[in-house]
Amino acid sequence: MTKHPIIVDIENRKTVKHYDPTRRVSQDKMEIIYETLRLTASSINAQPWKFIVIESEIAKQRLANTFARKNFHNKQHIFDGSHVILFAHNPRYSLEDYATVVDTDISNGRGKPEDRERYLSKFSFAESKTDSSGSNAHWTKAQVYIALGNALHVLARLNVDGTPMEGVDPELINQEFAPELDGFECELALVVGYHHPDGANAKLPKSRLPREAVLHIL
Ligand SMILES: Cc1cc2nc3c(=O)[nH]c(=O)nc-3n(C[C@H](O)[C@H](O)[C@H](O)COP(=O)(O)O)c2cc1C
């Protein structure tokens, strides 16, 4: 039986450990990746994220500086990869933030102006995820991982390689990019580019737990 192209895509994507520094991802493909991020689904359509793209040499050097204390193995990807996307979440998602979403829905014709108050009442779900200090970071951070999953799939479709990276230093990133983050927090990044032809990982087979260990159909 021939494999479905979706499965072929997912089987072929491998986390890159060694990039080809001579190759850049085209602007056309980057635009598809950006649109994928923007269109990602999130709980109550909150979209509590910001994606910061590290493209210029200056920005790459700023990001490299945040690898001064740990995760040294990930540092070279910043220079050898084509772009790095910082996934940032809003740690204190508020009713005001949600009102922006509701108003956008109304202006896009998805909702009626007269129902605005009713739409806003859906914020009670975010409140249920908010602790007594006003933090809902665990909930908003979960949303950026949906964008990561979406992006990984799209990279595979585009034949672009990538490295998801939790191996970053959130404290230093949040300091270095404080002006751009503007109160958001980054604990996750995605390098995109093309693997080096000698990169060992690219030649290894995919390895996952067997289906019966993870899938339970009732
Ligand atoms: C959320 C997340 C964080 C990850 N962080 C790192 C990282 O910091 N450095 C790294 O080299 N790989 C990282 N990886 C890659 C995983 O090790 C890799 O996805 C896993 O071993 C499966 O291999 P594959 O992606 O080649 O299929 C991360 C993957 C995910 C999904």
The ligand as an SDF file (V2000), in Angstrom:
LIG
                    3D

 31 33  0  0  0  0  0  0  0  0999 V2000
    9.3020   21.1410   22.1110 C   0  0  0  0  0  0  0  0  0  0  0  0
   10.5850   20.5790   21.5850 C   0  0  0  0  0  0  0  0  0  0  0  0
   11.7880   21.0340   22.0690 C   0  0  0  0  0  0  0  0  0  0  0  0
   12.9940   20.5600   21.5480 C   0  0  0  0  0  0  0  0  0  0  0  0
   14.1900   21.0970   21.9490 N   0  0  0  0  0  0  0  0  0  0  0  0
   15.3440   20.7360   21.3010 C   0  0  0  0  0  0  0  0  0  0  0  0
   16.5700   21.4080   21.5600 C   0  0  0  0  0  0  0  0  0  0  0  0
   16.6590   22.3270   22.3630 O   0  0  0  0  0  0  0  0  0  0  0  0
   17.6700   21.0330   20.8490 N   0  0  0  0  0  0  0  0  0  0  0  0
   17.6290   20.0180   19.9260 C   0  0  0  0  0  0  0  0  0  0  0  0
   18.6730   19.7270   19.2870 O   0  0  0  0  0  0  0  0  0  0  0  0
   16.4650   19.3640   19.6630 N   0  0  0  0  0  0  0  0  0  0  0  0
   15.3320   19.7050   20.3170 C   0  0  0  0  0  0  0  0  0  0  0  0
   14.1490   19.0710   20.0170 N   0  0  0  0  0  0  0  0  0  0  0  0
   14.1440   17.9960   19.0120 C   0  0  0  0  0  0  0  0  0  0  0  0
   13.7630   16.6310   19.5870 C   0  0  0  0  0  0  0  0  0  0  0  0
   14.8560   16.0860   20.2770 O   0  0  0  0  0  0  0  0  0  0  0  0
   13.3220   15.7640   18.4110 C   0  0  0  0  0  0  0  0  0  0  0  0
   12.1270   16.3140   17.8680 O   0  0  0  0  0  0  0  0  0  0  0  0
   13.0570   14.3240   18.8120 C   0  0  0  0  0  0  0  0  0  0  0  0
   14.2430   13.7150   19.2330 O   0  0  0  0  0  0  0  0  0  0  0  0
   12.4610   13.5180   17.6510 C   0  0  0  0  0  0  0  0  0  0  0  0
   13.3080   13.5650   16.5350 O   0  0  0  0  0  0  0  0  0  0  0  0
   12.8310   14.1220   15.1210 P   0  0  0  0  0  0  0  0  0  0  0  0
   12.3640   15.5280   15.3200 O   0  0  0  0  0  0  0  0  0  0  0  0
   14.0730   14.0630   14.2620 O   0  0  0  0  0  0  0  0  0  0  0  0
   11.7500   13.2460   14.6090 O   0  0  0  0  0  0  0  0  0  0  0  0
   12.9680   19.5290   20.5580 C   0  0  0  0  0  0  0  0  0  0  0  0
   11.7270   19.0790   20.0810 C   0  0  0  0  0  0  0  0  0  0  0  0
   10.5500   19.6100   20.5640 C   0  0  0  0  0  0  0  0  0  0  0  0
    9.2530   19.1340   19.9640 C   0  0  0  0  0  0  0  0  0  0  0  0
  1  2  1  0
  2  3  1  0
  2 30  2  0
  3  4  2  0
  4  5  1  0
  4 28  1  0
  5  6  2  0
  6  7  1  0
  6 13  1  0
  7  8  2  0
  7  9  1  0
  9 10  1  0
 10 11  2  0
 10 12  1  0
 12 13  2  0
 13 14  1  0
 14 15  1  0
 14 28  1  0
 15 16  1  0
 16 17  1  0
 16 18  1  0
 18 19  1  0
 18 20  1  0
 20 21  1  0
 20 22  1  0
 22 23  1  0
 23 24  1  0
 24 25  2  0
 24 26  1  0
 24 27  1  0
 28 29  2  0
 29 30  1  0
 30 31  1  0
M  END
$$$$
